[in-house]
Amino acid sequence: MNFKTVKKQAIIVDPRHPTQPKSIPVEVREDPLTGRTSRICHFGLLKWARPDLEKLVAGTETACPFCPDKVLTATPLFPEEITPDGRFVRDDMVLFPNLAPYDGLGAVATLGSRHYIPMAEIEAQRIGRGFSLAFDFFRRVRDLNHPESVYHLISWNYMPPSGSSLIHPHLQVFATSTAPNELRQELMAAQAYLERHGSNYWDDLVAAEQAQGERYLGKTGRISWLAGFAPFGVAGDVIGVAEGCRATLDLSEPDLADLALGLTRAMAAYDQMGLYSFNVCVFPGAEPDRFARLHVVFSPRIYYNPTLHTPDTTALRTLYGEGICAAFPEEIAGMLRPHFTVPDGP
């Protein structure tokens, strides 16, 4: 496993100390699987100022289509062949077609009736039930032999910095025969790795990170948690790798509970840094893909300038596809690890 790093130094003259040129370390890290690069730069304290979230969300429930008084009238329905009831329901969670679908089988799943839940208060049970509801949809389209039932994808945009246009917690759920860019590149690279080395890349990565120790966080059930070596996000990423799972539907109900538990531990850690928003994506293979290993990426999101609502989706990230991280992932891992080494439980 090659963790490739190019170390650089940026020399500047700080006007506050004009006689003492300042050297600032920069690293360009290469993802061991795909070769995607990420830049470690702009070092500062891993602490962000949080806005008044109660003020931010005040009144947003009035027009929210996902709240319980509107969700069964304001949201669309599936055709009868998908489900005779038009929607999938579990307790107070509802899954329905996306009005702005990403694919031919796009859906949204609400995470219950509560309109606003602070990040550190989102329960593992709530996340697990939301994932289970998504699985009801995935199993249905699989049993129908729907042509789009190849990759079963779940993503989560939580709070405005993540790109979410609604406060109410919800998942994006879709089945597609067309893998998104990063997933497609990872699957191609993982297949090449298996052909070259005779082993699964993700299994080798977990073993290497556990042996090396600096970025290994811990385990919940058969989900191993790592801090990303070449992060997508400004505050680093958390990666959960599911042992023995290739496709999304390989996950059992206990796996979903363990996955949800790990996500809440990441949320608790980043909450202490002042962060309150994140993206999550599930990266599966198709069922026959021996080289695949289902994994999930949790990536917190920030505003560079909270007053101006300046997003962290700069040209470098959006158009060049270059990750920018504000601290060494090993330093971030040190702040995350205590949350992952507590005994398993709610």
C-alpha positions in Angstrom: 0.0 0.0 0.0 1.7 3.2 -1.2 0.7 6.4 0.7 2.4 8.8 -1.6 3.0 12.4 -0.4 4.8 15.3 -2.1 6.0 17.8 0.5 6.4 21.4 -0.5 7.2 24.8 1.2 5.5 28.1 0.4 7.7 31.1 1.3 6.0 34.3 2.0 6.8 37.7 3.6 4.3 38.4 6.3 3.8 42.2 6.4 3.6 41.9 10.2 7.1 40.5 10.3 8.7 41.8 7.1 12.3 40.9 8.0 11.5 37.2 8.7 10.3 35.3 5.6 7.8 32.7 6.6 7.8 29.1 5.4 4.4 27.3 5.2 4.3 23.5 4.7 2.0 22.2 1.9 1.5 18.5 1.0 0.0 17.0 -2.1 -1.3 13.5 -1.3 -2.3 10.9 -3.7 -5.1 8.5 -3.0 -3.6 5.0 -3.0 -6.4 3.6 -5.1 -7.3 6.1 -7.8 -4.4 8.5 -7.8 -6.8 11.4 -7.1 -4.8 14.2 -5.3 -5.7 16.3 -2.3 -3.8 19.3 -1.0 -3.1 19.7 2.8 -2.7 23.4 3.4 -4.0 26.5 5.1 -3.2 25.2 8.6 -5.1 26.6 11.5 -6.9 25.5 14.6 -9.5 22.7 14.0 -12.2 24.9 15.5 -14.9 26.8 13.7 -17.4 29.4 14.8 -20.9 28.0 14.8 -23.8 30.4 13.9 -27.0 30.7 15.9 -28.6 27.5 14.5 -31.9 28.0 16.2 -32.2 31.4 14.6 -31.2 29.9 11.2 -33.9 27.2 11.3 -36.7 29.4 12.9 -39.8 29.3 10.8 -38.5 27.0 8.2 -41.0 24.3 9.2 -43.9 26.4 8.0 -43.3 25.6 4.3 -41.4 22.3 4.8 -42.9 19.6 2.6 -41.3 16.9 4.7 -43.0 17.7 8.0 -45.8 15.3 9.0 -48.7 17.7 8.3 -47.6 18.0 4.6 -45.5 15.0 3.6 -48.4 12.8 2.4 -50.0 15.6 0.3 -47.0 17.6 -0.9 -44.8 14.8 -2.1 -45.1 12.8 -5.3 -46.0 9.0 -5.6 -44.4 6.1 -7.4 -46.2 4.3 -10.2 -48.3 1.4 -8.9 -45.8 -1.2 -10.2 -43.2 0.1 -7.9 -45.5 0.2 -4.9 -49.3 0.1 -4.8 -49.3 2.7 -2.0 -47.3 5.2 -4.0 -44.7 5.6 -1.2 -42.7 3.5 1.2 -43.4 4.1 4.9 -41.7 2.9 8.1 -43.2 4.4 11.3 -42.8 8.2 10.8 -40.4 7.9 7.9 -41.5 8.3 4.3 -39.8 7.5 1.0 -41.1 8.9 -2.2 -39.9 9.9 -5.7 -37.6 12.9 -6.0 -39.3 15.8 -7.8 -35.8 16.6 -9.2 -34.5 13.1 -9.7 -30.8 12.3 -10.3 -31.7 9.2 -12.3 -34.6 7.1 -13.6 -35.2 5.8 -10.1 -34.5 8.7 -7.7 -36.1 9.0 -4.3 -36.1 11.0 -1.1 -36.5 9.4 2.4 -37.3 11.6 5.4 -35.6 10.7 8.6 -38.8 11.0 10.7 -41.2 13.7 11.7 -38.8 16.0 13.6 -38.1 19.1 11.5 -34.7 20.1 12.9 -32.3 17.8 14.8 -28.9 19.2 15.8 -26.1 17.1 14.4 -25.0 15.7 17.8 -28.5 14.7 18.6 -29.2 12.5 15.6 -29.7 9.1 17.0 -28.0 6.0 15.5 -31.4 4.2 15.6 -32.9 7.0 13.5 -30.2 6.7 10.8 -30.4 2.9 10.8 -34.2 3.0 10.3 -33.8 5.5 7.5 -31.3 3.2 5.8 -33.6 0.3 6.3 -36.4 2.2 4.6 -34.1 2.8 1.6 -33.4 -0.9 1.5 -37.2 -1.6 1.2 -37.1 0.5 -2.0 -33.9 -1.2 -3.2 -35.2 -4.7 -2.7 -38.4 -3.8 -4.5 -36.7 -2.6 -7.6 -34.3 -5.5 -7.5 -37.2 -8.0 -7.3 -38.8 -6.3 -10.3 -35.5 -6.8 -12.2 -35.6 -3.1 -13.0 -32.8 -2.2 -15.5 -31.6 0.6 -13.2 -31.3 -1.8 -10.2 -27.5 -2.2 -10.5 -25.9 0.3 -8.0 -28.0 1.2 -5.0 -26.9 4.6 -3.8 -27.6 6.6 -0.6 -26.4 10.1 0.0 -27.1 12.6 2.7 -26.7 16.4 2.6 -27.2 17.8 6.1 -27.8 21.5 6.6 -27.1 24.3 4.2 -23.3 24.2 3.9 -23.7 20.7 2.5 -25.9 21.8 -0.4 -29.2 20.9 1.4 -32.0 23.2 0.4 -34.2 22.0 3.3 -33.5 21.8 7.1 -35.6 18.6 7.6 -33.2 15.6 7.7 -33.6 13.4 4.6 -31.6 11.0 2.5 -31.2 11.0 -1.3 -31.8 7.4 -2.5 -31.5 6.1 -6.0 -30.8 3.0 -8.1 -28.8 3.4 -11.3 -27.1 1.5 -14.0 -24.7 4.5 -14.4 -22.1 4.7 -11.6 -21.2 8.3 -10.6 -17.7 9.5 -11.5 -15.8 8.8 -8.3 -17.5 5.5 -7.8 -16.8 4.4 -11.4 -13.1 5.4 -11.1 -12.8 3.6 -7.8 -14.4 0.4 -9.2 -12.1 0.4 -12.2 -9.0 1.0 -10.0 -10.1 -1.7 -7.6 -10.5 -4.2 -10.4 -7.1 -3.4 -11.7 -5.7 -3.7 -8.2 -7.2 -7.2 -7.8 -5.8 -8.3 -11.1 -2.3 -6.9 -10.2 -2.1 -8.0 -6.6 -4.6 -10.9 -6.3 -6.3 -9.2 -3.3 -9.0 -6.8 -2.5 -7.8 -3.2 -2.2 -10.2 -2.2 0.6 -9.2 -5.2 2.7 -5.6 -4.4 2.2 -6.2 -0.7 3.0 -7.9 -1.5 6.3 -5.0 -3.9 7.2 -2.4 -1.3 6.3 -4.1 1.5 8.2 -4.7 -0.7 11.3 -1.0 -1.7 11.3 0.2 1.8 10.7 -2.2 3.3 13.3 -2.1 7.0 12.6 -5.4 7.2 10.7 -7.2 4.1 12.0 -10.1 5.1 14.2 -11.8 1.9 15.4 -14.5 -0.6 14.5 -18.3 -1.0 15.0 -19.3 -4.5 14.2 -17.7 -5.4 10.9 -17.4 -1.7 9.8 -13.7 -0.4 10.1 -13.4 3.4 10.4 -10.5 5.4 9.0 -9.5 9.0 8.6 -9.0 9.6 4.8 -5.4 9.8 3.7 -6.2 12.2 0.8 -9.5 13.8 2.0 -12.2 15.4 -0.1 -13.2 17.8 2.6 -11.6 20.8 4.3 -11.9 19.2 7.7 -10.9 15.7 6.5 -13.1 12.7 5.8 -14.1 9.6 7.8 -14.3 6.3 5.8 -16.2 3.2 7.0 -15.4 -0.1 5.2 -17.8 -3.0 5.5 -16.0 -6.3 5.8 -17.2 -8.9 3.4 -19.8 -6.6 1.7 -19.7 -5.9 -2.0 -23.1 -4.4 -2.9 -25.4 -2.3 -0.8 -27.9 -5.1 -0.2 -25.1 -7.2 1.3 -25.5 -5.2 4.5 -27.5 -6.9 7.2 -29.8 -5.1 9.7 -27.0 -5.3 12.3 -24.6 -3.9 9.8 -26.9 -0.9 9.3 -27.0 -0.4 13.0 -23.2 -0.5 13.2 -22.8 1.8 10.2 -25.2 4.3 11.8 -23.4 4.1 15.2 -20.1 5.0 13.5 -21.7 7.9 11.7 -23.0 9.3 15.0 -19.5 9.0 16.5 -18.1 11.1 13.6 -20.8 13.6 14.1 -20.1 13.9 17.8 -16.4 14.5 17.2 -16.9 17.2 14.5 -19.6 18.8 16.7 -16.9 19.5 19.3 -14.9 21.3 16.6 -17.9 23.6 15.9 -19.0 22.0 12.7 -22.7 21.3 12.1 -23.0 20.2 8.4 -21.8 17.2 6.4 -22.2 15.0 3.3 -22.4 11.2 3.3 -22.2 8.9 0.3 -22.4 5.1 0.1 -19.9 3.6 -2.4 -21.1 0.1 -3.4 -20.2 -2.3 -6.2 -22.6 -4.3 -8.2 -23.4 -7.7 -6.8 -20.9 -9.7 -9.0 -18.0 -7.4 -8.4 -15.3 -9.4 -6.5 -13.0 -6.4 -6.4 -15.6 -4.1 -4.7 -16.0 -3.5 -1.0 -18.9 -1.3 0.2 -17.7 1.8 2.0 -19.2 5.0 3.2 -17.6 8.4 3.2 -18.5 11.1 5.8 -17.2 14.5 4.9 -18.0 17.6 7.1 -18.7 20.8 5.3 -18.0 24.4 6.3 -18.5 28.0 5.2 -15.1 29.6 4.6 -16.7 32.9 5.6 -19.8 32.3 7.7 -20.9 35.9 7.5 -20.9 35.9 3.7 -22.0 32.2 3.5 -18.9 31.5 1.4 -19.0 27.7 0.5 -16.1 25.4 0.5 -16.9 24.4 -3.1 -14.2 26.5 -4.7 -13.0 26.3 -8.3 -10.2 24.1 -7.3 -12.6 21.6 -5.8 -15.5 21.9 -8.2 -13.7 22.1 -11.6 -10.2 20.7 -10.9 -11.7 18.0 -8.7 -8.9 18.7 -6.1 -9.5 18.1 -2.5 -8.4 20.7 0.0 -7.9 19.9 3.7 -7.0 22.5 6.3 -5.0 20.1 8.6 -3.0 16.9 8.5 -5.5 14.0 8.5 -3.4 12.3 11.2 -4.0 15.3 13.4 -7.7 15.1 12.6 -7.7 11.4 13.4 -6.3 12.2 16.9 -9.3 14.3 17.6 -11.8 11.7 16.1 -10.3 8.5 17.7 -11.6 9.0 21.3 -15.1 8.9 20.0 -14.6 5.6 18.2 -12.9 3.8 21.0 -15.8 3.9 23.4 -17.7 0.6 23.9 -20.3 -0.3 21.3 -23.8 0.9 22.1 -26.3 3.6 21.4 
